[in-house]
Amino acid sequence: MLRLGEKGAIPQRDNETFAIAPHIPCGLITPELLRRIADTAEKYSAKAIKITGAARIAIIGLKEEDIDAAWDTLSLDKGAAVGLCVRSIRTCPGNTYCKLGQQDALKMGLTLDEIYHGMQLPGKFKMAVSGCHLSCSESWVRDIGLIGNKDGWALVIGGNVGAEPRIAQECANGLDESSALTAIDKVVGYYQQNAKKGERLGKMIDRVGIDVFKQELSNLGR
């Protein structure tokens, strides 16, 4: 039996079949990739295809002996769906497509995805980028969230969903793209060096205080 997450396979409820979730940066996909996913699901008799909350497309109900071949057919990278690492970055359409967007959420999300997706950290870590204050990608309930305003990005940290959901706390605002990336790098770096194993960022903030992070970022605002 495969270990959890090995070969990008996630054991299912029946303890016999597996799901795989290819990496689809920021949920942007082409017709050709959709066809490839559909063909793979049909070829290996998947029980279901599910769009996940992280904007991946999971192929569910594969037999263990078909997993390697399914990945070969897909020719896509594996999504970081399990383990103590940075998961897929969530974004809204931002000002690329949405008339309400104040900032380019897709560009920022793709940049963050390229830097951080799959990075090993002390605990599970989620990021989201929202192009305006409506926060459609749910930045307020992610370990790190960016929210676009007319004057730049607001950075919020420490949110999460789950059995004990919490709203993130704002620790910087008025950030341009470069400053936002630098701020996130500092937050991730501090977390990486100081978090306990399995400790989410919000729990760490409870332990050390939000002022520690604000001090780290004090010179980043405009």
JOVEN-V534705 format. One record per backbone hydrogen bond with DSSP energy under -1.0 kcal/mol. CO is the residue of the C=O (numbers start at 1). NH is the residue of the N-H. Records with the same first field share a line. If there is no record, write none. Layout:
CO = NH + NH
This chain:
3 = 6
5 = 8
6 = 9
9 = 5
10 = 19
12 = 15
17 = 12
18 = 62
19 = 10
20 = 59
21 = 79
24 = 27
25 = 28
30 = 34
31 = 35
32 = 36
33 = 37
34 = 38
35 = 39
36 = 40
37 = 41
38 = 42
39 = 43
40 = 44
41 = 46
42 = 45
48 = 60
50 = 58
52 = 55
56 = 52
58 = 50
59 = 20
60 = 47 + 48
62 = 18
63 = 66
64 = 67
66 = 70
67 = 71
68 = 72
69 = 73
70 = 74
71 = 75
77 = 23
79 = 81
83 = 85
84 = 121
85 = 125
86 = 118
90 = 129
94 = 98
98 = 101
103 = 95 + 105
104 = 108
105 = 109
106 = 110
107 = 111
108 = 112
109 = 113
110 = 114
111 = 115
112 = 116
113 = 117
116 = 119
119 = 86
122 = 198
125 = 87
126 = 144
127 = 90
128 = 146
129 = 92
130 = 148
131 = 102 + 103
132 = 135
135 = 138
138 = 141
139 = 142
140 = 168
142 = 159
143 = 158
144 = 128
145 = 156
146 = 130
147 = 154
149 = 152
152 = 149
153 = 175
154 = 147
155 = 171 + 172
156 = 145
157 = 169
160 = 166
166 = 160
169 = 157
172 = 155
175 = 153
176 = 180
177 = 181
178 = 182
179 = 183
180 = 184
181 = 185
182 = 186
183 = 187
184 = 188
185 = 189
186 = 190
187 = 191
188 = 192
189 = 193
190 = 194
191 = 195
196 = 199
200 = 204
201 = 205
202 = 206
203 = 207
204 = 208
205 = 209
210 = 214
211 = 215
212 = 216
213 = 217
215 = 218
217 = 220
